[in-house]
């Protein structure tokens, strides 16, 4: 049964080789190009830039005339009453009666003419029963119509509004901030793709190591079984060989599963369908040449490209303009307005017979701030406090970034040293395994010695691979911290000499 397991493994691999004929082999550049076009976070960031641009255009609309069409209808429930003359006792309205005495006759003539056009004489207003005994001089007349219609156009435009002008400058900074956030999203996507790509390569390297261990264990088991059958090997050695072989099988399966999971993660950050058959090209050894670079100069690399500090700088500029905008609230504003309307007042709903009267005006409105209960003063202080908070945050962020750069450089340096030691150990482990295998064949070494040599060889192989993986992952994180976006002037991914590129 133990010998039947490898047949199943090789059959499964044969099926996978057939499926790989339709598999898309991706290089790192291919993965980055696809991710920068299909990744969801990148698409959302691009939409945020588009939204910010629309918001900026909408803010500039405040400088143009605001034109609106208006229309209204009013139904009178109780008409107004007009009184003329003074009270019977000569008090209250006497002064007004004498003042407008010369105007009474023309006004009564106009009111009677108006009543005739509406279909009846002007009816005096009858007060409540408690006042009906008073003379007609204290009575009043109902004025107005039951229906009032109005429609027209209004327009207004600011002429002098310094606070509005400053707010437009702030909206322009919002677009720049959205662009920088989109760049941050791209930087994060590039780092995630690279780390997922390297993880897939690492999983494939580990699979090859454990597959080699499995093949060695199978070969040893077959040799020991032959010796055992001719009574040249003990049953204990046969049991140990079977145990080593059985222990090698789960490692192969786990390594294979790690490859599948790593490829799923890569496809997820690339933004493609998880069912799409893909594979990664090359090996970690292809990136080992980067470990020969002198990285000590990177510690002095500036943070001018760092996206976090750039965003904080843009936010600080926005807050500085916000402080000025709040101060500009003390400056008077001037606006121009215009209105044109058509009005009609009737007692019926005979629209064809309505007489529409035009009414229009143009004017200037000056608004001088005098007192607001301290609101403007406290708004200024609030914006200044926010600016101070942001400055403290910038200082702390820069300190943390410096620490992160040193940590990443230290990881890269440790990986470089580990690589040298691991290569020496790999050579010794391979030589020790070969000697142990030949010694076991001639009976000068035990199976335990052979297993120990195999274990040391496996660990050395994994150490070499792990050192390269640790270096390039730390390098990818460092590049994100330093703000290298790997995008050339044509929008293409460019991974060559990232440290020598000019600031975008």
Legacy VTK file of the C-alpha trace (Angstrom):
# vtk DataFile Version 3.0
C-alpha trace
ASCII
DATASET POLYDATA
POINTS 504 float
0.000 0.000 0.000
2.879 2.332 0.776
4.398 1.690 -2.623
1.055 2.387 -4.295
0.949 5.966 -2.956
3.663 7.345 -5.227
1.791 6.021 -8.241
-1.193 8.139 -7.240
1.027 11.156 -6.724
2.668 10.806 -10.126
-0.708 10.232 -11.778
-1.985 13.436 -10.219
1.094 15.315 -11.414
0.623 13.885 -14.914
-2.918 15.268 -14.945
-1.605 18.610 -13.761
0.970 18.673 -16.569
-1.859 18.206 -19.066
-3.815 21.054 -17.470
-0.737 23.287 -17.485
-0.837 23.362 -21.250
-3.702 25.869 -20.921
-2.151 27.657 -17.926
-1.042 31.273 -18.328
2.572 31.668 -17.228
3.029 35.081 -15.632
6.206 37.040 -15.145
6.388 39.630 -12.397
5.947 42.463 -14.892
2.869 40.768 -16.341
1.339 40.368 -12.897
1.974 44.030 -12.068
0.479 45.300 -15.324
-2.650 43.219 -14.854
-3.020 44.274 -11.223
-2.650 47.989 -11.978
-5.485 47.646 -14.480
-7.780 45.180 -12.735
-7.230 45.558 -8.999
-10.388 46.768 -7.247
-8.617 49.185 -4.895
-6.900 50.840 -7.864
-10.221 51.231 -9.678
-11.825 52.713 -6.559
-8.924 55.161 -6.208
-9.357 56.257 -9.840
-13.065 56.804 -9.222
-12.193 58.897 -6.176
-10.049 61.144 -8.366
-12.948 61.505 -10.785
-15.297 62.336 -7.907
-12.908 64.979 -6.560
-12.675 66.606 -9.991
-16.458 66.807 -10.249
-16.587 68.299 -6.742
-14.047 70.940 -7.770
-16.077 71.855 -10.855
-19.194 72.037 -8.726
-17.455 74.423 -6.325
-16.452 76.740 -9.187
-20.109 76.916 -10.210
-20.649 79.289 -7.265
-18.838 82.009 -9.247
-21.386 81.908 -12.071
-24.905 83.379 -12.017
-27.433 81.196 -10.271
-30.606 81.326 -12.396
-33.887 79.816 -11.207
-37.431 79.783 -12.502
-40.129 80.384 -9.900
-43.861 79.908 -9.832
-46.460 80.243 -7.117
-50.200 80.196 -6.476
-51.971 81.609 -3.420
-55.600 81.209 -2.399
-56.851 83.926 -0.090
-58.762 82.617 2.928
-59.523 86.000 4.552
-59.004 89.224 2.663
-57.272 92.212 4.167
-59.400 95.168 5.291
-58.571 98.808 4.623
-59.878 101.516 6.979
-60.279 105.169 6.058
-61.195 108.159 8.190
-61.102 108.473 11.985
-63.104 107.010 14.864
-66.447 108.565 15.899
-64.908 110.059 18.993
-62.164 111.659 16.929
-59.411 109.579 18.482
-57.042 107.071 16.912
-57.323 107.797 13.208
-58.058 111.516 13.271
-54.484 112.469 12.510
-54.265 110.049 9.637
-57.654 111.251 8.296
-56.481 114.839 8.130
-53.174 113.818 6.595
-54.771 111.831 3.766
-57.891 113.940 3.350
-56.790 115.086 -0.103
-56.242 111.519 -1.236
-59.600 110.033 -0.237
-61.575 111.046 -3.318
-59.133 109.706 -5.934
-58.650 106.489 -3.950
-62.428 105.936 -3.623
-62.804 106.599 -7.340
-60.114 103.985 -8.137
-61.658 101.425 -5.813
-65.107 101.902 -7.351
-63.651 101.507 -10.830
-61.908 98.324 -9.696
-65.148 96.992 -8.251
-67.019 97.651 -11.479
-64.439 95.651 -13.487
-64.785 92.720 -11.125
-68.549 92.621 -11.473
-70.007 94.529 -8.542
-69.838 97.633 -6.359
-67.289 97.980 -3.594
-68.740 96.490 -0.446
-67.901 98.090 2.875
-66.455 95.837 5.547
-69.060 95.040 8.230
-67.507 94.653 11.698
-68.824 92.192 14.321
-72.223 92.727 15.929
-70.678 94.585 18.826
-69.412 97.208 16.396
-72.339 97.401 13.987
-73.794 100.420 15.768
-70.775 102.487 14.865
-70.980 104.953 11.988
-69.854 104.077 8.517
-66.767 106.233 8.960
-65.235 103.515 11.217
-65.957 100.732 8.686
-63.430 99.212 6.262
-63.190 97.699 2.828
-61.967 94.264 1.863
-59.001 94.537 -0.512
-57.499 91.962 -2.870
-58.550 88.985 -4.964
-59.151 85.400 -4.038
-56.517 83.923 -6.409
-52.950 85.187 -6.850
-50.712 83.736 -9.595
-47.030 84.519 -10.049
-44.214 83.216 -12.273
-40.812 84.487 -13.235
-37.031 84.173 -13.269
-34.504 85.139 -10.598
-30.729 85.419 -10.905
-27.917 86.219 -8.498
-24.126 86.268 -8.682
-21.407 87.103 -6.134
-19.192 90.024 -7.100
-16.901 90.179 -4.061
-16.652 87.140 -1.793
-13.084 86.465 -0.645
-14.120 83.552 1.559
-15.712 81.829 -1.449
-12.579 82.310 -3.526
-10.469 80.707 -0.808
-12.831 77.734 -0.574
-12.316 77.143 -4.301
-8.568 76.878 -3.713
-9.222 74.282 -0.998
-11.347 72.230 -3.396
-8.429 72.260 -5.854
-6.171 70.778 -3.145
-8.758 68.052 -2.612
-8.140 66.837 -6.164
-4.390 66.677 -5.543
-5.022 64.740 -2.337
-7.208 62.249 -4.211
-4.464 61.790 -6.807
-1.923 61.087 -4.078
-4.274 58.602 -2.419
-4.618 56.845 -5.761
-0.836 56.690 -5.953
-0.805 55.187 -2.462
-3.272 52.551 -3.633
-1.034 51.705 -6.577
2.031 51.481 -4.356
0.190 49.135 -2.016
-1.032 47.049 -4.937
2.482 46.738 -6.381
3.836 45.609 -3.004
1.019 43.101 -2.492
1.485 41.632 -5.966
5.227 41.308 -5.523
4.874 39.672 -2.121
2.227 37.261 -3.428
4.357 36.485 -6.481
7.419 35.802 -4.327
5.311 33.684 -1.964
4.242 31.532 -4.920
7.878 31.116 -5.964
8.780 30.221 -2.384
6.013 27.615 -2.269
7.269 26.071 -5.513
10.833 25.967 -4.168
9.640 24.300 -0.966
7.645 21.799 -3.022
10.758 20.851 -4.979
12.720 20.387 -1.746
10.086 18.171 -0.140
9.635 16.300 -3.394
13.369 15.572 -3.400
13.120 14.353 0.186
10.221 12.146 -0.815
12.145 10.677 -3.749
15.174 9.982 -1.557
12.968 8.329 1.048
11.341 6.187 -1.650
14.735 5.156 -3.058
16.015 4.258 0.411
12.883 2.236 1.133
13.229 0.268 -2.094
16.916 -0.437 -1.432
16.285 -1.551 2.124
13.419 -3.801 1.030
15.727 -5.538 -1.441
18.348 -6.000 1.240
15.752 -7.179 3.695
14.483 -9.759 1.228
17.980 -11.250 0.968
18.491 -10.901 4.719
21.145 -8.165 4.415
19.114 -5.574 6.296
17.315 -5.726 9.597
13.605 -5.368 10.162
14.336 -2.256 12.229
15.928 -0.552 9.235
12.941 -1.523 7.103
10.531 -0.056 9.663
12.547 3.157 9.879
12.640 3.450 6.084
8.883 3.026 5.876
8.430 5.649 8.586
10.678 8.143 6.780
8.810 7.519 3.555
5.410 7.927 5.211
6.536 11.148 6.890
7.685 12.582 3.552
4.274 12.179 1.895
2.331 14.796 3.987
5.081 17.346 3.427
4.660 16.954 -0.338
0.907 17.387 -0.098
1.248 20.420 2.196
3.784 22.004 -0.149
1.471 21.438 -3.093
-1.410 23.004 -1.188
0.796 25.982 -0.358
1.365 26.553 -4.078
-2.390 26.527 -4.743
-3.075 28.975 -1.898
-0.249 31.275 -2.970
-1.563 31.382 -6.535
-5.063 32.134 -5.246
-3.675 35.035 -3.245
-1.804 36.294 -6.289
-4.928 36.153 -8.450
-6.924 37.921 -5.745
-4.561 40.906 -5.532
-4.306 40.986 -9.326
-8.100 41.269 -9.537
-8.694 38.301 -11.849
-11.005 35.301 -11.554
-9.778 32.750 -9.007
-10.599 29.932 -11.432
-8.227 31.297 -14.077
-5.304 28.839 -14.454
-2.072 30.773 -13.900
1.456 29.978 -12.844
4.516 32.054 -12.009
7.662 32.018 -14.100
11.227 31.810 -12.878
12.566 31.031 -9.425
13.784 32.865 -6.367
17.342 32.309 -7.511
16.678 34.770 -10.340
16.458 37.539 -7.729
19.527 36.535 -5.742
21.698 38.930 -7.770
19.925 41.841 -6.055
21.527 40.724 -2.799
24.927 41.823 -4.123
23.874 45.492 -4.115
25.285 47.794 -1.478
22.244 48.798 0.565
23.979 51.032 3.095
23.293 54.143 1.026
19.562 53.482 1.174
19.481 54.517 4.816
20.185 58.076 3.689
17.444 57.940 1.063
14.962 60.755 1.518
11.264 60.428 2.195
10.231 62.966 -0.426
8.397 60.280 -2.395
6.680 58.732 0.610
2.945 58.886 -0.013
1.966 59.235 3.654
4.105 62.331 4.156
2.881 63.770 0.877
-0.721 63.369 1.974
0.061 65.010 5.315
1.706 67.910 3.475
-1.355 68.361 1.280
-3.626 68.223 4.316
-1.450 70.813 6.081
-1.761 73.096 3.062
-5.527 72.623 3.097
-5.698 73.527 6.793
-3.560 76.637 6.241
-5.989 77.766 3.555
-8.883 76.885 5.844
-7.457 79.214 8.519
-7.220 82.013 5.955
-10.755 81.265 4.765
-12.091 81.591 8.296
-10.294 84.942 8.660
-11.812 86.125 5.386
-15.244 85.765 6.993
-14.678 89.265 8.440
-14.508 90.788 4.939
-17.767 92.233 3.519
-19.390 90.537 0.543
-21.115 92.052 -2.449
-23.613 90.338 -4.739
-25.841 91.370 -7.635
-29.386 90.087 -8.086
-32.070 90.300 -10.760
-35.719 89.276 -10.835
-38.459 89.307 -13.470
-41.965 88.055 -12.739
-45.495 88.105 -14.136
-48.383 88.418 -11.668
-52.136 88.012 -11.937
-54.858 88.450 -9.285
-58.359 87.109 -10.008
-61.481 85.852 -8.312
-62.116 83.035 -10.817
-60.264 80.398 -12.862
-60.833 81.801 -16.351
-57.181 81.634 -17.407
-57.747 83.066 -20.877
-59.102 86.300 -19.391
-56.274 86.842 -16.909
-54.376 90.105 -17.072
-50.714 89.513 -16.315
-48.687 92.366 -14.862
-44.879 92.323 -15.225
-42.568 93.182 -12.347
-38.757 93.283 -12.453
-35.779 94.690 -10.596
-31.976 94.572 -10.430
-29.989 95.393 -7.325
-26.821 95.089 -5.291
-26.575 93.518 -1.853
-23.752 94.436 0.506
-23.260 92.257 3.568
-20.964 93.654 6.286
-20.208 91.249 9.171
-20.508 92.980 12.519
-21.284 90.496 15.282
-21.824 86.735 15.257
-21.489 85.822 18.923
-17.817 84.872 18.498
-18.490 82.161 15.916
-15.951 83.446 13.398
-13.265 83.782 16.055
-13.781 80.251 17.354
-13.812 78.831 13.813
-10.366 80.327 13.265
-9.060 78.880 16.532
-10.482 75.454 15.692
-8.713 75.395 12.311
-5.428 76.484 13.934
-5.656 73.673 16.501
-6.243 71.158 13.704
-3.154 72.473 11.915
-1.076 72.013 15.081
-2.382 68.464 15.524
-1.454 67.626 11.942
2.051 68.976 12.441
2.557 66.705 15.480
1.210 63.787 13.466
3.653 64.521 10.647
6.619 64.531 13.017
5.581 61.209 14.570
4.878 59.635 11.164
8.279 60.630 9.838
9.933 59.132 12.921
8.054 55.857 12.480
8.975 55.725 8.795
12.638 56.182 9.641
12.390 53.271 12.044
10.634 51.145 9.415
13.386 51.881 6.873
16.058 50.802 9.326
14.160 47.629 10.169
13.772 46.714 6.516
17.435 47.425 5.805
18.412 45.320 8.798
16.250 42.459 7.517
17.859 42.716 4.093
21.360 42.734 5.578
20.539 39.735 7.770
19.193 37.876 4.734
22.396 38.614 2.819
24.524 37.214 5.635
22.219 34.226 6.002
22.509 33.560 2.292
26.310 33.258 2.490
26.176 30.949 5.509
23.312 28.905 4.023
25.194 28.315 0.775
28.219 27.051 2.703
25.955 24.840 4.793
24.189 23.546 1.686
27.473 22.447 0.128
28.537 20.671 3.303
25.110 19.083 3.808
25.018 17.771 0.245
28.498 16.283 0.627
27.564 14.754 3.991
24.420 13.204 2.534
26.313 11.686 -0.394
28.916 10.206 1.990
26.231 8.864 4.300
24.357 7.250 1.373
27.512 5.521 0.065
28.553 4.488 3.570
25.141 3.002 4.187
25.397 1.037 0.943
28.627 -0.612 2.104
27.387 -1.048 5.656
29.622 1.540 7.294
26.738 3.841 8.316
23.365 3.309 9.839
19.983 4.387 8.551
19.863 6.920 11.353
23.003 8.556 9.991
21.411 8.689 6.564
18.197 10.237 7.928
20.160 12.840 9.852
22.111 13.752 6.747
18.862 14.049 4.772
17.344 16.299 7.425
20.401 18.560 7.425
20.347 18.768 3.634
16.651 19.651 3.599
17.134 22.383 6.191
20.083 23.834 4.271
18.113 23.923 1.027
15.205 25.680 2.730
17.553 28.175 4.415
19.024 29.216 1.086
15.559 29.725 -0.396
14.257 31.481 2.712
17.164 33.957 2.742
16.405 35.081 -0.819
12.685 35.292 -0.070
13.241 37.371 3.080
15.494 39.770 1.182
13.200 40.470 -1.765
10.090 40.779 0.430
11.850 43.301 2.682
13.090 45.105 -0.428
9.538 45.332 -1.810
8.327 46.805 1.494
11.239 49.257 1.531
10.423 50.396 -1.983
6.845 51.091 -0.929
8.070 53.092 2.072
10.418 55.135 -0.100
7.596 55.712 -2.577
8.870 54.095 -5.779
5.803 53.470 -7.934
7.591 51.762 -10.906
5.488 53.651 -13.461
7.282 55.334 -16.367
6.119 58.319 -18.425
4.095 56.038 -20.714
2.246 54.424 -17.829
4.142 51.149 -18.187
5.629 49.148 -15.330
9.369 49.720 -15.083
11.329 47.740 -12.504
14.798 48.682 -13.728
16.958 50.817 -11.458
14.115 52.001 -9.223
16.473 53.879 -6.906
17.818 56.049 -9.723
14.450 57.224 -11.033
13.512 60.866 -10.827
10.611 61.945 -8.695
7.338 61.562 -10.546
LINES 1 505
504 0 1 2 3 4 5 6 7 8 9 10 11 12 13 14 15 16 17 18 19 20 21 22 23 24 25 26 27 28 29 30 31 32 33 34 35 36 37 38 39 40 41 42 43 44 45 46 47 48 49 50 51 52 53 54 55 56 57 58 59 60 61 62 63 64 65 66 67 68 69 70 71 72 73 74 75 76 77 78 79 80 81 82 83 84 85 86 87 88 89 90 91 92 93 94 95 96 97 98 99 100 101 102 103 104 105 106 107 108 109 110 111 112 113 114 115 116 117 118 119 120 121 122 123 124 125 126 127 128 129 130 131 132 133 134 135 136 137 138 139 140 141 142 143 144 145 146 147 148 149 150 151 152 153 154 155 156 157 158 159 160 161 162 163 164 165 166 167 168 169 170 171 172 173 174 175 176 177 178 179 180 181 182 183 184 185 186 187 188 189 190 191 192 193 194 195 196 197 198 199 200 201 202 203 204 205 206 207 208 209 210 211 212 213 214 215 216 217 218 219 220 221 222 223 224 225 226 227 228 229 230 231 232 233 234 235 236 237 238 239 240 241 242 243 244 245 246 247 248 249 250 251 252 253 254 255 256 257 258 259 260 261 262 263 264 265 266 267 268 269 270 271 272 273 274 275 276 277 278 279 280 281 282 283 284 285 286 287 288 289 290 291 292 293 294 295 296 297 298 299 300 301 302 303 304 305 306 307 308 309 310 311 312 313 314 315 316 317 318 319 320 321 322 323 324 325 326 327 328 329 330 331 332 333 334 335 336 337 338 339 340 341 342 343 344 345 346 347 348 349 350 351 352 353 354 355 356 357 358 359 360 361 362 363 364 365 366 367 368 369 370 371 372 373 374 375 376 377 378 379 380 381 382 383 384 385 386 387 388 389 390 391 392 393 394 395 396 397 398 399 400 401 402 403 404 405 406 407 408 409 410 411 412 413 414 415 416 417 418 419 420 421 422 423 424 425 426 427 428 429 430 431 432 433 434 435 436 437 438 439 440 441 442 443 444 445 446 447 448 449 450 451 452 453 454 455 456 457 458 459 460 461 462 463 464 465 466 467 468 469 470 471 472 473 474 475 476 477 478 479 480 481 482 483 484 485 486 487 488 489 490 491 492 493 494 495 496 497 498 499 500 501 502 503
